[in-house]
Amino acid sequence: MSTPSSNNKTIIGSADNFWLFDEKLGFDITHPSNPDSPLIYPRLTLQTSKTPVTLAPHKTAIVVIGMQNFFLSSAMGREIGSGHAAEQAILEKCIPAARKANIRILWLTWGISNEGLRTVPPMFYRNFGLTFIPESNVPANATNKSKQQWQPTVGGIGQSVGNVTLEDGTSIDGGRTLMKDQWNTELHGGLANAYNEGSKLSPADIRFHKETHSGFWGDNTDFARYIKREGLKPLLFAGVNTDQCVLATMQDAAQQGYDTIMLKDACSTVSPQFAQDAVEFNAHKAFGFQSSCDDLLYGAEHVEISAAKLEL
């Protein structure tokens, strides 16, 4: 529904799940018990690509997706790129903003169990176990066997990555691809330290494992149960890959009634630029809102803790 309330704001949604809209102040997504309830404090105003949104930090979480050695480590052959730029934005802006505003951080990473291997769809085995090579990239003098468009890669899902050499020259076992409790599925670089430090705070950082693109997909996942139990509503999304795991989880969250906000400079993909652009476009058109780490940091520095508008 879209109706006026007694406080001259427009109610967007249903009686059980609504936003309040003001032409000057934008959307209030703090989720009071009813449209005429007193304002909820603390409250943080976040500028998005179209309008400000005001959220309640204690009802909000940043979801950091897929920032693992498998996708980011040079030991896995990953070159410095946009994923590492997103990593820096998360470390230097998003995490400090979350700590300052008391927004919890949820780390959502690949971590397939042995039992989970039985239900992983075939497409994931193909995606991580075979590489498609266009015929135009195959040398003319290649043998018939090497001309095959689909070629196996090392370390398909559940298979051994083998030994990898770290930047300091140390050789270690990379573990089984995308499985729980393996080196290749550990958080990358400084993110691991940030999680370890955050797990000792209140509200504590929590890490969840997923077995498909989306953290919501499965038999009532720990991630899905947690955010529902904790009463979290606004979810801010960061991580890799934008058009795959980030999009899948963000889209599922939107369909289930959560308030989804993409932090575009904290999201990255190895896909062509148009894939990133499409997700950014739909983040503020179809799924919710699009913002940035700078805007989040600014908002965290200007949190209103009471009606007197004092800052943290």
N, C-alpha and C positions, 0 to 999 in steps of 0.2 A: 504494500500500500504506500501511498504518498499523500499524507494529510497534515494540516497544521495542528500544532499543539497549543496549549494555553500560554506558553512562553514565546510564541511567535516564531518558533522554529518548525521546519517541515520534518515530519516523521517519514523515514525511508525504511521500509521493511514490514515485518509482522510484529504482533504483540510480543512474541517470544525472542525475536532477534531483529533489532532495528538500529539505524543510525539517525542522528539529528543533523539537519542541514540548515545553515545560515549563509546567506549570500555573501556576507563580509568575512565570516570566520571559517567558512568551509564546512567539512564534515566532522561531527563529534562521534567518534567510534569508541567511547569509553564504556558503553553498555551499562547505563544505570538501570535500576530495576523497572522504572517506568519513565516515560518522556518528561514528566514534570518533577522528577526527583531532583534534589540539590546536586550541584556539580560534583563530580568525583575528583578527588585529589589524592596524590599528586597527579598532574596531567602534563603531557608533553605535546607541543604542537610541531608537527613535521610537515615541511613544505614538500609537495609532490609536483609532478610535471603539470598538473592542471589546477590544483587547489590545495590549501592547507588541510591537514587532518589532525585531529586532536585525539590522543590515545592515553590510556592509563598504563604507565610502565609496569605495574604489578600484574596486569592482565596480558602482558605482551611478551613475545619471545622472538629472538633472532634465530633462524634455522640455517646453520652452515652445512652445506651439502657437498659430499664427495671430495673434500680437500685432502687427499691421501697420497702417499708415496707413489702408488700405481699411476696416478695421473700427473704428478708434478715433479717427481724426483729425477735428477739427471742420471741416477743409477739405473733408471728404467728407460733411459734414452730420451727423456723429455727435455726439449730445448726451452730456454727462457722465452716466455711469451705472455699473452694476455692473462693466462691463468695465474701467473706469478704476480702480475699487476693487481689482480683481484685479491690475491693472498696478502699483498702489502696493504691494500685498502682495508681489508678485514682487521689486520693486526694493528695498523696505525690509527684507524678511525672508528671502525664499527665496534671493536671490543672495548676500547676506552670509553666510547659513548654508552655502551651497555652497562659497564661497571659504574659509571657516574650516575646514570639514571635508574639503576637497579632493575634493568631489563635482563631477564635470564637468557642464557645462550644454550641452544640445543644443537648438538653435533650429530648429524645424520650421515652415516657412512656405509658403503658396501661392507658386508661382513656375513657371507653366506655360511650357514651351518651344514654339517654333513647330511643331516636330514633334509635341509632345504634344497640340496642338489637334486633331490627327487622331484621337486615341483618347479624348478627354474625352467621357464619356457624355452623351447628350442632356439628361438631367435637370439637369446643371449649367448648360447653356445656358439651360434654362428657369428654374432657380432664380435666376440672376443677370441674366437678360434680360427676364423677365416678372414682373409683380406681380399677384397674385390679389386682386380687390376684391369682397367680398361684396355681393350686391344690396342688402342693407339699408343699406349705406353710400353707395349711388349716389343722388344727388338725383332726386326724382320727375320733374323737368322736364328731365332730361338727354336728349340725343339718343340714338338707337339705338346709334350708334357708341360714344359714351362710356359706354353701359350694359354694354359688353362686360366680362365678369368678368376676363379676362386682358388686361392692358395693358402695352405695352412700357416698359422703363425705360432710362435713359441708361447706356451703358457696360456692355453685356453682355460675357461672357467674350471676351477678345481684342480688344474694341472700345475706342476711345479714351474715356477719362474726360473729356478736355478740360482746359482750364486750371482750376486751383484756386487759391484765395486763402488763403495761410497766415495765422497769427495776427498776424504782423508786417506784414501788408498786401502781402507779396510775392506775385506771381502766377507760377505755374510750371505746366509741363505735367504733369498727373497720370499720364500714360502709359496703357498699355493694361491693361484690367482683369485683375488676378490673373496677369499675365505676369511672367516673370523680369526683374530689373534695371530695374524701373519705380519711380517715386516711390510709387505706391499700394501696392506690395508691400514697401517698406522697413519695417524695424522702427519702431515708433512711439516718439516722444519719447525719454525717458531710457533706454529699452530698447536703442536703437541705440548709445548711448554705452557701456552695460554690455557689450554684445556686443563692441564694438571693443576695450574694455579687456581683456575675457576672452579674446579671441583671441590675446593676447600672453602668456598665462599657461600654466602647466603643472600639470595637464592643461588644454589650451586649449579654449575654447568653439568649437563648430563649428556652422555653419548649413547646414541641408539644405532643399531645395525639394521640394514635393509637388504632384501634379497631380489629386488627388482628396481626399476627406475624410481618408483614412488615409495615414500615412507609410509603411505597409507595402505599399500596393496599387500594383502596377506590375510592370515587368519587373526583379525583383531590385533594388529601390531602393538608392540610396547609403546612406540612413538604415538600412535593414534590414541591409545588408552591414556597415556600420560597427559597430553594436552587437553583432552576432554575432562579428565579428573581434576586437573589444576584450574579449570575454568579460563584457560587462555583463549583469546579471541583474535587480536591482531597478531599476524605472523609475518615477520620481515625476512625475506629470502636472500641468501648469498650462496656462492659456490660454483661448482662445475658439474656437468656441462649445462650451460644455460638452457639449451633447446632439448635437453634430454632429462636428466634427473631433477634439475631445478624446476623445469616446466612441469614435469609429470606430478611432482609433489605439490607445487603451487596450484596447479589446476585442480587436483583432487581436493586440496584444502578449500578452494573457492567453492567447489560444488557441495561441500559439506557444511558451508555456512561460516567459515572463518574469514576474517578480514585479511586479505593478502596484499602485501606491499613488496615489490621487487626493488632491491638496492642495486641499480644497474651497474655501477662501477665495481661492485663486489661479486658480480656474476660474469662468467666467461665461458667460451666454448672454442673447440678446435674446428668447428664447422665454419662454412663461409659466413661473411658478415651479414648476409641477408637473414640467416637463421637467428642471429642475435637481435637484429632489428625487428623481426617478426614477434619475438617474445616480448621485447620492450613495448612494442605497439599494443599488444594484447594485454600486457600487464596493467596498463592504465585505461584500456577500453573495455575489455571483457572480464578480467579477473579481479580488478580492484584498483591498485594505485602503483605508480612508479616513482621512486625517490632515489636519493644518493647517500653515500657515506658522509659527505660534507654536511648535507642537510640534517642527517641524523645526529651528527656531532654538535651542530649548532643547537638543535632542539634539546639535546641532553644538557647543554650548558645553560639553558633557559627554562628548566622545568619549574612549573608553578606548584608549590607544595601546599598552598592554602589559598583561601579567597583573597588574602593580602598580596598574592602573586610574588612571594619570596622565592628566590632561586636556590637550587641545591648548591 
